[in-house]
Amino acid sequence: MEIIQTILDNPSIPIGGIILGMISGTLAGLFGSGGGFFITPALNIFLGLPYNIAIGTSACQVLGSSSFALYHHFDRKMHGVRIAFLTGIGIPLGSFFGVQVVGSLSNMGEITFAGHTVPAQQFIFTTIFCIFLGLIASWLLFDNFYLRRGREHDHHVGYLAWIKIKPMVSCETIPDGPFSAPIFTLLGMLVGFLGGLLGIGGGVIMMPLLFYVVGQETKYAARTSTMLSFMISLLATTLHASKGNVNYLLVIFLISGAFIGAKIGVAIQRKMGGKTIRKYFAFVVLAAAVMVIIKLITIINNAPTS
């Protein structure tokens, strides 16, 4: 009865949760991103969740959307599983440190910026998202519409392919030969930290990293990214749940929407080429960055002057 009353008192929870979940699930199926880069700030902006709760709830939702996307992407050859395993080794340590940072920031009070007194936690996380999403979107747009203009093939030599730290591993989805296993693990630590810090599955950075840094083909990079999003969100959810940072009622509606969205995203991805996937991904990240920038400006303008 208490749950039903909560839903009746807050109709935005089921409606907003299902809509945001569908968007997240579509992003997971289409780009290999669990949608956390969109869901975390959206939960704060549209549903008013404090950032520590938004981060924990987002991590739990990403776990659901990446699970559905992984199921629909599953094939007998399991392309990318070796890369996912090696990268996954570094995820636990990175996630642990990311969650610790969230805990530290959640205890901060207010800070002064540009003559305005703003909530420290909200301001810091919104600023991090602005920079993070802005940089990724800028690079993807610059690369796809300038550096790769007129190039239709998906072949790319990874920027770190020259590093030959042993052991080296060969993967069918990396056309240019063996890649350093320790580098995979370091990349896992990086995305694990971001997953714990921001409540994202890491797909928003993992897919570009796998293509640009490792040299994996785009479609396989999206699948590997889905596997990693599942690993990261599983660990981040466990850590955040232990700190009480998850709104489980909202998660139910988010995952319900993600179930539908994942089918849509996977169906669309199967009809698209690698270059097209990267282009659309750039615009999606850019839209999320603009949304967060508007939120940051609103926070500053609405804050009292000091």
Secondary structure, 3 states (H helix, E strand, C coil): CHHHHHHHHCCHHHHHHHHHHHHHHHHHHHHCCCCHHHHHHHHHHHCCCCHHHHHHHHHHHHHHHHHHHHHHHCCCCCCCHHHHHHHHCCHHHHHHHHHHHHHHHHCCCEEEECCEEEEHHHHHHHHHHHHHHHHHHHHHHHHHHHHCCCCCCCCCCCCCCCCCCCCEECCCCCCCCCEEHHHHHHHHHHHHHHHHHHCCCCHHHHHHHHHHHHCCCHHHHHHHHHHHHHHHHHHHHHHHHHCCCCCHHHHHHHHHHHHHHHHHHHHHHCCCCHHHHHHHHHHHHHHHHHHHHHHHHHHHHHCCEC
